[in-house]
Amino acid sequence: MQSTSRFLDDLARVANGAVSTMVGIKDEIEALVRQQIERFLAEADMVPRDEFDAVKAMAAKARGEQEKLEKRLGRLEAKLGVKSTAKRRPRAKPSKPKTAKNS
């Protein structure tokens, strides 16, 4: 009975050691994959999302200001009875950001 118990204890220790080793290997693999992804993103010349959103917000604000100024200019020109010399371009639809699939 005692030899069976000792055998099971030894088997449990070996299994525990194997699990600990596997956890360590898993952690190392995750760290390596994370490093590779970070290196790829650093070399890919991609814009971080927060910078993209900031520029997008600035462009929207600038577009709104331009539209306000165009309306104001139109009212002033109408008040003065002057025809606009600048040709107005039709407003372009904002393009979708390029993704890896669209490139």
C-alpha positions in Angstrom: 0.0 0.0 0.0 2.8 2.4 0.9 4.7 1.7 -2.4 1.5 2.5 -4.4 1.1 5.7 -2.4 4.8 6.7 -3.0 4.4 5.9 -6.7 1.3 8.1 -6.9 3.1 10.9 -5.0 6.1 10.7 -7.4 3.7 10.7 -10.4 1.9 13.7 -9.0 5.2 15.6 -8.5 6.2 14.8 -12.1 2.9 15.9 -13.4 3.1 19.1 -11.4 6.6 19.8 -12.7 5.4 19.2 -16.3 2.5 21.6 -15.8 4.8 24.2 -14.3 7.2 23.8 -17.3 4.3 24.1 -19.7 3.1 27.3 -18.1 6.6 28.7 -18.3 6.9 27.8 -21.9 3.5 29.3 -22.6 4.6 32.6 -21.0 7.8 32.7 -23.0 5.9 32.1 -26.3 3.4 34.8 -25.5 6.3 37.2 -24.7 8.0 36.3 -28.0 4.8 36.7 -30.0 4.1 40.1 -28.3 7.7 41.3 -29.2 7.3 40.2 -32.8 3.9 42.0 -33.1 5.3 45.2 -31.6 8.3 45.0 -33.9 6.1 44.5 -36.9 3.8 47.4 -36.0 6.8 49.7 -35.3 8.3 48.8 -38.8 4.9 49.0 -40.6 4.8 52.8 -40.6 1.2 52.8 -39.2 -0.4 55.7 -37.5 -1.6 55.0 -34.0 -5.4 55.1 -33.6 -5.5 58.1 -31.2 -3.4 60.2 -33.7 -5.7 59.2 -36.6 -8.8 60.1 -34.5 -7.2 63.5 -33.6 -6.5 64.3 -37.2 -9.9 63.2 -38.3 -11.5 65.5 -35.7 -9.3 68.4 -36.8 -10.3 67.8 -40.4 -14.0 67.7 -39.5 -13.7 71.0 -37.5 -11.8 72.6 -40.4 -14.5 71.5 -42.9 -17.2 73.0 -40.6 -15.3 76.3 -40.4 -14.8 76.3 -44.1 -18.5 75.8 -44.7 -19.3 78.7 -42.2 -16.9 81.0 -44.0 -18.3 80.1 -47.4 -21.8 80.9 -46.2 -20.6 84.2 -44.7 -18.7 85.1 -47.9 -21.8 84.3 -49.9 -23.9 86.6 -47.7 -21.3 89.4 -47.9 -21.1 89.0 -51.7 -24.8 89.1 -52.0 -25.0 92.2 -49.8 -22.4 93.9 -52.0 -23.9 92.7 -55.2 -20.7 91.0 -56.3 -20.4 87.7 -58.0 -18.0 85.2 -56.6 -14.8 84.8 -58.6 -13.8 81.6 -56.9 -15.3 78.5 -58.3 -16.8 76.4 -55.6 -16.0 72.7 -55.7 -18.6 70.2 -54.8 -18.1 68.8 -51.4 -16.3 65.5 -51.7 -17.4 62.5 -49.6 -14.9 61.6 -46.9 -12.9 58.6 -48.0 -12.8 55.5 -45.9 -9.5 54.9 -44.1 -7.3 52.3 -45.8 -7.0 49.0 -44.0 -4.7 46.2 -44.7 -7.4 44.6 -46.9 -7.9 47.8 -49.0 -4.2 48.4 -49.6 
